[in-house]
Amino acid sequence: MGLPNIGLRFAPLACVALFFLASCSTGSLEQSKDEKLGLLYFHSGNEELQSGNTTLALKNLQLANKHLPKNEDVLISLGIAYFRKGDVRAAEASLRKALEMNPENNFARNNLAAIYIETNRLDAAQKEVNIALKDLSFTDQYKVLFNLAVIQEKKGLPLRAEQSLQKSLVENPNFCPGWMKLSELQMRLSKRAEALDSLRSGSNGLCYSNPQTHYQLGLLLQQMNDLTGAQEKFDEVARRFPKSPWAKLATEKLSLLRERN
């Protein structure tokens, strides 16, 4: 089960922030054979999660969990792998177990909130998000705020959702999905100029190397009838990111625009 897409006018975008840890702590200076094997499986599993090979990721993370059954980081990644494979019950169980071990683990809490959002349990998601937001030292507050915005939008509170996204982007201006989501929301609120500014901001900084933000900007320019600007942006995506799926989509858009001319 993959994350659903949002928006009728924009390209696919994951609508909640799921995230996993790249490192894993065993809590001991001298690692046993089980711990060493568990860490190897954990790192392999996370690499496969990043590359999109969820089946192999799940297999490696299950083995990591076998060798490190009380490791919160393993349980978090395992929960995400289960969710991506469509086993919501196992995903929740894994994340809840991590929280039982450490109620202050907001990585686990925010991922659990994301699953609640995806299964339309908005009040349960709101509860988890509110707890995570109280931890001002949590380094990934911006993703918690992103999930809060999704909850607010689903509850019919678009202005509050816009404010939460803006706070998220203050926390991390290089969070590309935040800029795309903010722009989409502003278009729904008929804030066309603000939407354009958001996507332009989302095409700079570290997001400059993200082809999707540039493609989304091309779509928005086309929607605003700036066909020259749209063509330039689609051409940029095709030239700069030729191996990305966005390059193929941009090329198709270019062909259609040129036919119209």
C-alpha positions in Angstrom: 0.0 0.0 0.0 1.7 3.2 -1.1 0.9 6.7 0.1 -1.9 8.3 -1.9 -1.6 11.2 -4.1 -3.1 14.6 -3.5 -4.3 17.3 -5.8 -6.1 17.3 -9.1 -3.9 19.9 -10.7 -0.6 18.9 -9.4 1.6 15.8 -9.9 1.7 13.0 -7.3 3.0 14.0 -3.9 3.1 12.0 -0.7 0.6 13.5 1.7 2.1 12.6 5.0 5.7 12.6 6.3 6.9 9.1 7.1 10.6 9.0 8.0 13.1 6.5 9.3 16.5 6.6 11.1 19.7 6.2 9.1 21.6 5.0 12.2 20.9 2.6 15.0 22.2 2.5 18.6 22.5 -0.8 20.5 23.3 1.0 23.8 26.5 -1.0 24.4 30.1 -0.3 23.7 31.1 -3.9 22.9 28.7 -5.5 20.4 27.7 -9.1 20.5 27.5 -11.2 17.4 23.7 -10.8 17.5 24.1 -7.0 17.7 26.5 -6.9 14.8 24.3 -9.0 12.6 21.3 -6.9 13.6 23.0 -3.7 12.7 24.0 -5.1 9.3 20.5 -6.1 8.5 19.2 -2.8 9.8 21.4 -0.7 7.6 20.7 -2.9 4.6 17.0 -2.6 5.3 17.1 1.1 5.4 19.1 1.3 2.2 16.4 -0.8 0.5 13.7 1.4 1.9 15.4 4.5 0.4 15.8 2.8 -3.0 12.1 1.7 -3.0 12.8 -2.1 -2.7 10.3 -2.6 0.1 10.1 -6.4 -0.1 13.8 -6.8 0.5 13.8 -4.0 3.0 11.1 -5.8 5.0 13.0 -9.1 4.9 16.2 -7.4 6.2 14.4 -5.4 8.9 12.6 -8.6 10.1 16.0 -10.2 10.5 17.3 -7.1 12.2 14.4 -7.2 14.6 15.1 -10.9 15.3 18.7 -10.0 16.4 17.7 -6.7 18.1 14.2 -7.3 19.4 14.3 -4.4 21.8 15.8 -1.7 19.5 13.4 1.2 18.9 15.1 2.3 15.7 14.7 -1.1 14.1 11.0 -1.2 15.1 10.4 2.2 13.5 11.9 1.2 10.2 10.1 -2.1 10.4 6.8 -0.3 10.9 7.4 1.8 7.8 8.3 -1.3 5.8 5.1 -3.1 6.9 3.0 0.0 6.1 4.5 0.3 2.6 3.7 -3.4 2.0 0.1 -2.8 3.1 0.1 -4.5 6.5 -1.3 -1.6 8.6 -1.9 -3.7 11.6 1.7 -4.9 11.8 3.0 -1.4 11.1 1.0 0.0 14.0 2.1 -2.8 16.3 5.8 -2.2 15.5 5.5 1.5 16.1 3.5 1.1 19.3 6.1 -1.3 20.6 8.8 1.3 20.0 6.7 3.9 22.0 6.1 1.4 24.8 9.9 1.1 25.1 10.3 4.8 25.0 7.3 7.1 25.2 9.5 10.1 24.3 10.5 8.6 20.9 8.8 11.2 18.6 10.2 9.5 15.5 7.9 6.6 16.3 5.1 8.9 17.4 5.0 11.0 14.2 5.1 7.9 12.0 2.2 6.4 14.0 0.4 9.7 13.4 1.1 9.5 9.7 -0.5 6.0 9.6 -3.5 7.3 11.5 -3.9 10.1 8.9 -3.7 7.6 6.0 -6.4 5.4 7.6 -8.6 8.5 8.3 -8.3 8.4 12.1 -7.7 12.1 12.4 -8.5 12.5 16.1 -6.0 9.8 17.0 -3.4 11.4 14.6 -4.0 14.8 16.2 -3.4 13.4 19.6 0.0 12.0 18.6 1.0 15.1 16.8 0.1 17.3 19.7 2.3 15.3 22.0 5.2 15.4 19.6 4.9 19.2 19.2 5.5 19.7 22.9 9.0 18.4 22.5 10.7 21.6 21.3 14.0 19.9 21.1 12.8 17.4 18.6 14.9 18.0 15.5 12.2 17.0 13.0 9.5 19.2 14.2 9.0 20.4 10.6 7.6 17.0 9.6 5.3 16.9 12.6 4.0 20.3 11.5 3.6 19.0 8.0 1.4 16.2 9.3 -0.5 18.6 11.4 -1.3 20.6 8.3 -2.6 17.5 6.5 -4.9 16.8 9.5 -6.1 20.4 9.5 -6.8 20.3 5.7 -8.7 17.0 6.0 -10.8 18.6 8.8 -11.7 21.5 6.6 -9.4 24.0 8.1 -7.3 25.2 5.2 -6.1 28.5 6.7 -4.8 26.7 9.8 -3.1 24.2 7.5 -1.4 27.0 5.6 -0.1 28.4 8.8 1.2 25.0 10.0 3.0 24.6 6.6 4.6 28.0 6.9 5.8 27.1 10.4 7.2 23.9 9.0 9.2 25.7 6.4 10.5 28.2 8.9 11.9 25.1 10.8 13.4 23.7 7.6 13.4 25.9 4.4 14.8 23.0 2.4 11.8 20.7 3.0 10.7 20.4 -0.6 7.4 18.5 0.0 6.4 21.4 2.3 6.8 24.0 -0.4 4.8 21.9 -2.9 2.0 21.2 -0.5 1.9 24.9 0.6 1.6 26.0 -3.0 -1.1 23.5 -3.8 -3.1 24.6 -0.7 -2.7 28.3 -1.6 -4.0 27.6 -5.1 -7.1 26.0 -3.5 -7.5 29.2 -1.5 -7.3 31.3 -4.7 -3.9 32.8 -3.5 -2.3 32.5 -6.9 0.6 34.9 -6.3 1.4 33.3 -3.0 1.3 29.9 -4.6 3.7 30.9 -7.3 6.1 32.5 -4.7 6.0 29.3 -2.7 7.0 27.1 -5.6 9.7 29.4 -6.6 11.1 29.3 -3.1 10.7 25.5 -3.3 12.9 25.4 -6.4 15.9 27.1 -4.6 18.4 26.0 -1.9 18.7 22.3 -1.6 15.4 21.9 -3.5 17.1 23.3 -6.6 18.3 19.7 -7.2 14.8 18.3 -6.8 13.2 17.7 -10.2 9.7 17.5 -8.9 9.6 21.0 -7.5 10.7 22.4 -10.9 8.1 20.2 -12.7 5.4 21.4 -10.3 6.4 25.0 -11.0 6.0 24.4 -14.7 2.5 23.0 -14.2 1.6 26.1 -12.1 2.9 28.5 -14.8 0.9 26.6 -17.4 -2.2 26.8 -15.2 -1.6 30.5 -14.9 -1.4 30.8 -18.7 2.3 31.7 -18.6 3.1 29.3 -21.4 6.5 30.7 -22.2 7.5 30.3 -18.6 6.0 26.8 -18.4 7.9 25.7 -21.5 11.2 27.1 -20.1 10.7 25.2 -16.9 9.7 21.9 -18.5 12.7 22.2 -20.8 14.9 22.8 -17.7 13.6 19.6 -16.1 14.2 17.6 -19.2 17.7 18.9 -19.6 18.9 18.8 -16.0 17.2 15.6 -14.8 17.1 13.4 -17.9 17.0 10.1 -16.0 14.2 11.1 -13.6 10.6 10.2 -14.2 9.8 14.0 -14.1 11.9 14.4 -17.3 9.6 12.1 -19.2 6.5 14.0 -17.9 8.1 17.3 -18.8 9.0 16.2 -22.3 5.3 15.2 -22.8 4.2 18.6 -21.6 6.6 20.3 -23.9 5.3 18.4 -26.9 1.7 19.3 -26.1 2.6 23.0 -25.6 4.5 23.1 -28.9 1.5 21.5 -30.7 -0.7 24.3 -29.3 1.7 26.9 -30.7 
